Amino acid sequence: MFSLFKKKTIQGEDVVFKLSGLHCSSCAMSIDNALEEVDGVQEAVTSYAKAETKVSFDPKKTSHEELKRAIQGAGYQVL
C-alpha cells in the first residue's frame, strides 16, 4: 500500500538534565520556554515533581553546554 503522506522523522539527540530550584509547574514551563528558544531544540519537557528536563535537539545546531546555559539563564541550576 502506498501512502501520499510520509511521517516526519526527527533527527537528533535526547538528553535528560537533573535540576534544582523548581517549586511548581510554572517553574517547569519557564524552563521549557527558555529551552525552546534555543536554535536546534525540537522539544523540551520538564517535570518539577521529578526535578528534571528532557530535551530533544539537533546536535549540529546546539550543544549540551548551550542547553545548560539556557536553563541557568532562566534562574535554575543543572546538577
BATORTI-941438 format. One record per residue: residue in one letter; y, z, x of N, C-alpha, C in turn; residue number from 0. Coordinates in Angstrom, 3 decimals. Each point is the difference from the previous one (the first is absolute). Layout:
BEGIN
 rest     n_c2     n_c3     n_c1    ca_c2    ca_c3    ca_c1     c_c2     c_c3     c_c1  nr
    A        Y        Z        X        Y        Z        X        Y        Z        X NUM
...
This chain:
BEGIN
 rest     n_c2     n_c3     n_c1    ca_c2    ca_c3    ca_c1     c_c2     c_c3     c_c1  nr
    M   -1.173    0.000    0.836    1.173    0.000   -0.836    1.248    0.000    0.889   0
    F    0.944   -0.808   -0.343    1.227   -0.148    0.773    1.143    0.707   -0.718   1
    S    0.759    0.774    0.735    1.146    0.700   -0.582    1.285   -0.565    0.574   2
    L    0.969   -0.175   -0.856    1.302   -0.492    0.452    0.824    1.106    0.660   3
    F   -0.405    1.228   -0.220    0.740    1.135    0.539   -0.785    0.644    1.119   4
    K    0.657    0.178    1.120   -0.615    0.690    1.127    0.529    1.416    0.035   5
    K   -0.884    0.917    0.283    0.437    1.382    0.154    0.705    0.118    1.347   6
    K    1.191    0.554   -0.045    0.788    0.169    1.213   -0.602    1.127    0.832   7
    T   -0.326   -0.287    1.232   -0.539    1.030    0.881    1.120    0.488    0.918   8
    I    0.065    1.284    0.127    1.032    0.608    0.845   -0.584    0.220    1.385   9
    Q    0.654   -0.568    0.973   -0.401    0.192    1.388    0.793    1.167    0.550  10
    G   -0.674    0.884    0.671    0.741    1.098    0.584   -0.883    1.160    0.391  11
    E    0.641    1.126    0.091   -0.638    1.212    0.484    0.403    1.150   -0.915  12
    D   -0.890    0.977   -0.122    0.307    1.225   -0.741    0.041    1.161    0.981  13
    V    0.907    0.929   -0.248    0.087    1.219    0.809    0.312    1.161   -0.936  14
    V   -0.550    1.158    0.310    0.279    1.214   -0.763    0.685    0.990    0.933  15
    F    1.155    0.497   -0.441    0.735    1.004    0.758   -0.042    1.315   -0.760  16
    K   -0.298    1.093    0.699    0.126    1.348   -0.554    1.468    0.397    0.125  17
    L    0.519    0.671   -1.018    1.424    0.297   -0.066    0.263    1.481   -0.235  18
    S    1.225    0.419    0.293    0.442    1.341   -0.390    1.412   -0.112   -0.560  19
    G    0.350    0.995   -0.823    1.332    0.014   -0.592    0.043   -0.498   -1.427  20
    L   -1.145   -0.392   -0.562   -0.035   -0.481   -1.378   -0.119    1.185   -0.954  21
    H    0.765   -0.054   -1.100   -0.021    1.088   -0.970   -0.303   -0.468   -1.415  22
    C    0.180   -1.304   -0.267   -0.179   -0.481   -1.375   -0.227   -1.507    0.006  23
    S   -0.196   -0.551   -1.195   -0.241   -1.441   -0.102    1.242   -0.811    0.385  24
    S    1.176    0.578   -0.140    1.219   -0.700    0.437    0.005   -0.198    1.510  25
    C   -0.548    0.968    0.724   -0.124   -0.140    1.454   -0.889   -1.201    0.321  26
    A   -1.120   -0.095   -0.706   -0.924   -1.110    0.225    0.665   -1.337   -0.305  27
    M    0.779   -0.042   -1.077    0.694   -1.245   -0.351    1.034   -0.370    1.052  28
    S    0.674    0.987    0.556    0.995   -0.266    1.046   -0.662   -0.623    1.227  29
    I   -1.165    0.513    0.367   -0.731   -0.552    1.146   -0.463   -1.418   -0.294  30
    D   -0.564   -0.216   -1.195   -0.441   -1.349   -0.373    1.162   -0.991    0.066  31
    N    1.145    0.398   -0.542    1.172   -0.888    0.009    0.456   -0.301    1.421  32
    A    0.033    1.009    0.849    0.430   -0.208    1.388   -0.958   -0.945    0.725  33
    L   -1.299    0.194   -0.210   -0.987   -0.852    0.671    0.043   -1.432   -0.519  34
    E    0.183   -0.168   -1.297   -0.002   -1.343   -0.571    1.234   -0.803    0.386  35
    E    1.009    0.660    0.565    1.177   -0.698    0.525   -0.267   -0.588    1.394  36
    V   -1.055    0.449    0.656   -0.326   -0.486    1.341   -0.625   -1.387   -0.120  37
    D    0.542   -0.958    0.751   -0.533   -1.359   -0.009   -1.466    0.010    0.431  38
    G   -0.849   -0.600   -0.797   -1.421   -0.072    0.319   -0.855    0.978   -0.783  39
    V    0.629    0.988   -0.660   -0.772    0.944   -0.811   -0.323   -0.668   -1.332  40
    Q   -1.289   -0.009   -0.328   -0.447   -0.617   -1.238   -0.119    1.022   -1.117  41
    E   -0.399    1.234    0.362   -0.140    1.052   -0.999   -0.002    1.355    0.693  42
    A    0.590    0.976   -0.660   -0.038    1.385    0.474   -0.346    0.882   -1.190  43
    V   -0.990    0.861    0.190   -0.419    0.918   -1.059   -0.047    1.399    0.602  44
    T    0.893    0.866   -0.469    0.105    1.342    0.542   -0.444    1.020   -1.038  45
    S   -0.781    0.963    0.446   -0.448    1.104   -0.846    0.582    1.296    0.548  46
    Y    0.874    0.635   -0.784    0.548    1.279    0.481   -1.072    1.081   -0.053  47
    A   -0.952   -0.087   -0.935   -1.069    1.000   -0.095   -0.896   -0.015    1.239  48
    K   -0.249   -1.204    0.541   -0.824   -0.136    1.204    0.839    0.038    1.269  49
    A    1.312   -0.092   -0.156    0.933   -0.050    1.127   -0.354   -1.137    0.953  50
    E   -0.177   -1.198   -0.588   -0.297   -1.172    0.818    0.525   -1.262   -0.671  51
    T    0.149   -1.024    0.808    0.389   -1.302   -0.514   -0.918   -1.065    0.583  52
    K   -0.362   -0.970   -0.818   -0.799   -1.142    0.444    0.903   -1.216   -0.065  53
    V    0.088   -0.709    1.119    0.894   -1.144    0.105   -0.804   -1.242    0.355  54
    S    0.182   -1.055   -0.784   -0.574   -1.310    0.313    1.136   -0.844    0.561  55
    F   -0.217   -0.564    1.187    1.093   -0.721    0.659   -0.527   -1.125    0.869  56
    D    0.916   -0.887    0.369   -0.290   -1.114    0.898    0.359    0.436    1.416  57
    P   -0.998    0.183    0.868    0.284    0.473    1.356    0.778   -1.009    0.850  58
    K    0.137   -1.225   -0.482    0.804   -0.990    0.723    1.491    0.215   -0.259  59
    K    0.314    0.750   -1.078    1.396    0.192   -0.374    0.517    1.413    0.252  60
    T   -0.903    0.982    0.071    0.427    1.383    0.225   -1.105    0.766    0.719  61
    S    0.294    1.227    0.357   -0.946    0.803    0.782   -0.136    1.396   -0.598  62
    H   -0.982    0.739    0.492   -0.174    1.390   -0.422    1.264    0.797    0.290  63
    E    0.598   -0.240    1.157    1.210    0.737    0.384    1.159   -0.283   -0.959  64
    E    0.153   -1.233   -0.407    1.071   -0.354   -0.944   -0.241    0.672   -1.348  65
    L   -1.256    0.075   -0.425   -0.329    0.672   -1.256    0.310    1.492    0.096  66
    K   -0.343    0.608    1.117    0.296    1.422    0.211    1.509    0.247   -0.022  67
    R    0.766   -0.900    0.614    1.465    0.144    0.005    0.555   -0.066   -1.428  68
    A   -0.567   -0.858   -0.832    0.462   -0.114   -1.392   -0.273    1.302   -0.756  69
    I   -1.168    0.592    0.221   -0.353    1.269   -0.655    0.946    1.102    0.476  70
    Q    0.236    0.061    1.302    0.884    1.014    0.560    1.437   -0.215   -0.474  71
    G    0.387   -1.240   -0.145    1.352   -0.325   -0.489    0.207    0.454   -1.441  72
    A   -1.092    0.105   -0.756    0.076    0.492   -1.373    0.002    1.526   -0.060  73
    G   -0.158    0.641    1.175    0.080    1.451    0.060   -1.328    0.747    0.048  74
    Y   -1.084   -0.705    0.335   -1.332    0.619    0.019   -0.612   -0.157    1.385  75
    Q   -1.000    0.838    0.287   -0.631   -0.037    1.317   -1.401   -0.587   -0.094  76
    V   -0.345   -0.785    1.023   -1.348   -0.534    0.143   -0.744    0.931    0.942  77
    L   -1.146    0.459   -0.424   -0.790    0.941    0.823   -0.948   -0.756    0.925  78
